[in-house]
């Protein structure tokens, strides 16, 4: 019988790239990568810079749009989908549509699967067409995937069946879709749910609970207090290999600037002094030569709130994503200067955010409303202020007007129906903070032109942003777009170089506190300059008072004389004697110029200090035999290397090169590899020492085919993965370790934490337990793995049953593994698991 050809997998034509994030960890990516490979897809490895290969990919899997290549993916119309897309594709055995799985929050119906019940056909077609345009899907019949049923009553057979078979499906009135379409925002469907819909049972005047504003975390003020600690005290990795420039217009003092610099440096970043050298530029206002140049050259430009937000959440986010993460206009937005604006029906952080947004726009915020007010921004149409505003002919709008005006850099007209629409049982505070800034608009307003000074990378980024904006909500695929193609040639490099301008010196006056103060809130900005200055003066005065008795005693000793010649040596006598001894050497009679010249000729010339070159190679060296038990040679060799601009650093310090004789699983090698440095052979160091010159690095790249085969990964692939992971390979993965493990705990702790793991020593005592959790409390998600590094000693084996019980009670999958698992994962820079690492399989418990 002739063998049938193997049937291609459902993903056979797909090339998939993954974007790690807090909601899509490396562990989950490793599992999904194996799943898609089993169904025929190719998983793309990152390039040498740790970036995705956009031109080769057909799909990007990401649960967020907060990654730095999102605009580039939009520019070439490359689909970006959530990880749910893989499950939907495999369950249907057909490549699923893209739009319903978009992570873009502007696709407001991306998780909605709708079927219509007793709705007129014309209305049903209009609703389904609109939700499909905004990311939803239509289902003709009720199925287990249906999330919403649109109906006017509960009498339709679909509603009866949905209540009986699909309790998770929500039966909503068509009014919900109408209000969402009018606002272009997805509001909560609670008031529209049948059978007891609030909008039918209650009047618009009845009270509505003020909602929480999830979109405003870390974005309610342009001058927040801080800096804050990273969530969960995890390692700060958002600044890995990033260069940050702190502008001199920031409202911070020298002490706070130093603290921020230390945090960035500790997170393997670097603080630089020139716009041309930076990746991120942090400033307060949208003006100045540095701001214009940084913006034109495609740098990430944000303010302190953006910087602190990244420190807290330890994830990169676009400064355009939130309005108050971008520098503010110094003189406000045109058209807002003479406006007096007040607020109603907003509470908590939403109110503080709007107060600061009004001030940033250049208008005057008033807490109370008077006849002089020009605008009332309200979340509902029912309040005392709303009634008074109607009597006084004050304009009444919702917050969408101020947000979209700020994003458009101009005061928008009030005749847009969206700005005057108020759903009867909804507080619009629930959709606040969802407006994005538009880069092309900012460019046109604040930093136009500049093409003649842009390098090729800046020109490419400008073209990408323009094309991404154009394609933001379009459908189709344009694979022939080439971002490098340009009608005009790039300017010569000589024209791009500009002299570095001296940083502008700010006016150091005591800043006034922000007008809108809330205790314990992020926008409570202390007067850091004045308080630090007063504190320093107070400390100095206190120390001076403590030293006063000693100063008085010193002055008294200086005046003491010794009439009998036997006084204590000191004070005036000592000074006189020293002057007498010094006189013959320092004084010379008039006319002895020749003797003075002769004495000067005999004086040896001072040795000129040799200026050391700037360090541009920071090398972490491991497995180097030359310096073993030879401290004197090591110190001499280090001086030679430093004279060549090479500095040998420890594994916990920033480095751009890792030098070793081979791929070795030492703590230093694996810890440093997580940073993604270039890996070179240690013969490069020897050649520098022996020749006194730097050889070509290309001639000393580490080549180790034997160990590459042994570890199952090439050096280049491991480095590329490390650059993509940015120290997050084991991000928030819990790894326990027995105290008696061979070779000690410290080495494994350093390796695990260098890759972002949560590392703890397990002794089967309190303090290392996992919180008991049921599958329902975890939202029905599959158990996450939890690892225990262990040896095979009897004492360690006694801990295994208790660890397994603890993990299962916490809805986690226990994996008791040998230490080789961690070493191999760190070497390959990929989270994998094989039963060969399981200690329970190797040792009979």
Residue, then its C-alpha position, 0 to 999 in steps of 0.5 A: x500500500x502506497x503511503x499517503x503524503x503527510x497532510x500539511x498543518x493548519x499553520x504551515x504557511x505561517x511565520x510567527x514572532x512572539x513579543x514577551x510581556x507581563x501578560x505573555x511570559x517566556x514560559x507561555x511563549x515556549x509552550x505556544x512555540x511548541x504548539x505552533x511548530x507541531x501544526x506546521x508554523x515557523x517560529x522566528x528567532x530574533x535578529x542580532x539586535x534582539x528585534x523581531x524579523x518584521x519582513x519575514x513574519x506573517x503574524x506577531x503574537x502579542x497581548x499588548x501594543x506596548x512594544x517598540x516595533x508596533x508602529x513598524x508592524x502597522x506600517x507594513x500591515x503585519x497582523x498583530x494578534x493576541x495569544x488567543x488567536x492560536x487557540x482559536x485557529x487550532x480548535x477550528x482547524x482553520x486560520x482564524x481572522x485577525x481583527x477579533x484578536x487585535x490587542x489594540x484597545x481602539x478595536x473596542x469590540x475585539x472580544x465580542x462574538x455577537x448574535x442577534x435575536x428579535x432585532x429588525x433585520x436592517x438594525x441587525x445588519x447595521x450593528x453587526x457591520x459596525x462591530x465587525x469593523x471594530x474587531x468583533x465577530x458575528x455568529x448567525x446561531x448561538x454557539x459556545x463561543x457567543x459572548x453577546x446576544x442582542x435582543x429586545x426581550x427574553x422571549x426569543x428562543x435564542x435568549x431562552x437557550x442562552x440562559x439555559x446553555x450559555x450562562x456566560x453569554x450576555x443578553x443586551x439591549x441594542x441601546x448598548x451598541x448605539x451608545x458605544x458607537x456614538x462615543x467610539x468607546x466601549x462602555x460597561x454593558x451592565x445597565x443594558x443587560x436583560x432581563x432587568x436592564x437599568x436603563x428601563x427600570x431607573x431614571x437618568x437622575x438616579x445616582x450612578x456609582x463613580x467607576x475606577x479609572x484603570x487607564x490612568x495608573x501612573x499618568x494623572x500628573x506631569x510632575x509626579x512624586x518619585x521615583x518609585x520602586x519596581x512592582x514586587x521588588x523585581x529586577x529593573x530591566x526596562x532600561x537594559x542597553x538603553x541610553x537616557x538623557x535627562x533634560x535640564x528643564x526637569x523640575x528636579x534637584x541634583x539629589x533626585x537627578x542622582x537617584x534617577x541616574x543610579x536607578x537607570x545605571x543599576x538597571x543596566x542602562x546608561x545616562x548620557x549627555x548628548x541628544x545624538x547618543x540617547x535612546x530616550x529623552x526626558x524633558x518637561x516642555x515641548x520646546x528647546x533645541x534638545x527637544x526638537x533634535x531628539x524628536x526629529x531624530x526619532x528618539x523616545x521623548x517623554x516626561x518624568x511621569x513616563x519615566x516613573x511609569x516604566x520604573x514601576x511597571x518595568x515595561x516599555x510603553x509608548x509616551x504617545x499612549x497616555x496624554x500626560x506622559x508626553x512633555x507639555x506645551x509651555x504656553x498651553x494649547x492655542x485657543x485655551x488661554x481664556x477658558x475657565x473650566x470646571x468639572x462635575x461627576x468625576x471622582x478620584x484619579x479621574x478628577x485629578x487627571x482632568x484638573x492637570x490636563x486642563x492646566x496643561x492645555x493652558x486653560x484655568x481650572x476652577x473648583x467651583x462654578x461661577x457665571x464667568x466659567x466658559x465650560x463644564x466638563x461632566x461625566x453625566x448630565x445630572x448634577x447641580x453644576x449641570x443645572x446651573x450651567x444650562x441657566x448660565x449658558x455655559x458649554x456642557x461637554x464630556x471629557x472626550x473634548x478636552x482629551x481630543x483637543x489636547x491630542x490634536x494640539x488645538x481647541x476642537x469645535x464643540x459641535x461634534x455630537x460625541x462631545x455632548x452624548x451622555x448615556x443615561x445610566x453610565x458615568x463616562x469616567x470609566x472610559x477616561x484616559x483612552x485617547x492617544x497622542x498622534x505623532x504626525x500632528x506633534x511633528x507638524x506642530x512642534x518640530x517640523x522639518x529637520x530632514x536635512x539633519x536626520x540620519x538614515x535611522x531617523x528618516x526610516x522611523x519618520x516614514x514608518x510613523x507616517x505609514x503606521x498612522x495611515x494604516x492604523x485602522x485599515x484592512x489589507x496587506x501591503x508587503x511591498x512597502x519598503x521603509x528604506x526607499x526614499x526619493x531623495x538621497x540621505x545627506x552626507x554624514x558631515x552634514x549630520x554632525x552638529x556641535x554639541x550645545x551647552x545644556x540650558x541652565x534652568x532658573x533655580x527658584x523655589x517651585x510652587x506646589x501643584x494647585x491640585x493636591x491630594x495627600x498620598x496621590x501621585x501629583x502631590x509634588x513636593x518642593x524638592x529644591x527648597x526642602x533639600x536646600x533648607x535641610x542642608x543648611x540646617x545640618x551645616x549649622x548644627x555641625x558648626x555649633x557642635x564644633x564651636x568649643x574646638x574652634x575657640x580652643x584652637x584660636x586660644x592655642x594660636x596666641x600662646x607664647x613661651x617666655x621661658x622657652x619651655x612652653x608647649x610646642x604649638x601656637x605662635x611659637x611653632x609658627x615663628x620657628x617655622x618662618x625662621x627655618x623657611x627664611x634662608x631657603x625662600x629669601x635671596x639678596x637683590x642681584x642674585x638672579x643668576x643663582x636663582x636661574x641656576x637653582x631653577x635649572x636643577x629643579x626636576x620637571x614635573x611629570x606630565x600625567x598621561x590622559x587615559x582614553x575613554x572606556x568603550x569596551x567593558x568586558x566580563x572575563x571568565x575562565x581566564x587562566x593567565x591570572x590564576x594565583x598571579x595578582x601582580x601580573x593581573x594588576x599590570x595587565x589590567x593597567x595595560x588594558x585600561x590604557x587601550x580603553x578596555x575595562x574588565x568588569x564584574x558580572x553584575x556591572x554593565x558590560x558590552x562584551x563577554x570573554x571566555x575560552x569556550x561556552x562554559x556554564x559558570x555563574x559569571x558566564x550565564x549571568x552575563x549572557x542574560x544581558x546579551x553582550x557580544x561573546x568573544x574569545x579570551x584570546x582577544x584579551x591576551x593579544x591586547x596585553x602582549x601587543x599593546x594594541x587592539x586586534x580586530x574583534x571579528x578575528x576573536x569571536x568565540x567559536x565552540x562547535x562542540x559545546x554548541x552541539x552539547x547545549x543545543x544552541x549556537x552562540x549567536x542564537x543564544x545572544x540574540x534571544x538574550x537581547x530580545x528577552x532583556x533579562x526577562x527570560x524567567x520573568x516572575x517564574x517562581x524557582x525554589x531551591x533546597x538549602x543543601x543543593x550541591x555547589x551551594x545556593x548563591x550561584x543558582x540564585x544569581x543566575x535565576x535572578x539575572x533572568x528575572x526569576x523569583x528565587x526562594x530557598x525552600x525549607x518546608x517552613x512558613x514564608x516560602x509557601x504558595x497561597x492556596x488558590x482554586x482553578x476557578x479563582x485563577x479564571x480557569x487558567x491552566x496551572x503554571x509550573x513552579x520549580x524546585x532545584x534539588x539534589x538527590x540527598x535523603x534530606x532533600x528528598x524528604x522535602x519533595x512531597x510537601x513541595x508537591x502538595x503546596x504547589x497543587x493547593x496553589x493551582x500550580x504544577x510542581x516540577x522538581x528538577x536538577x540544577x542542570x535545568x536552570x543552567x541549560x535554560x540560561x545557556x539556551x535563553x529559552x524556557x524548555x522542560x524535558x523529563x530528563x531533568x525531573x528528579x522524581x523520574x531519576x530517583x525512586x522516592 
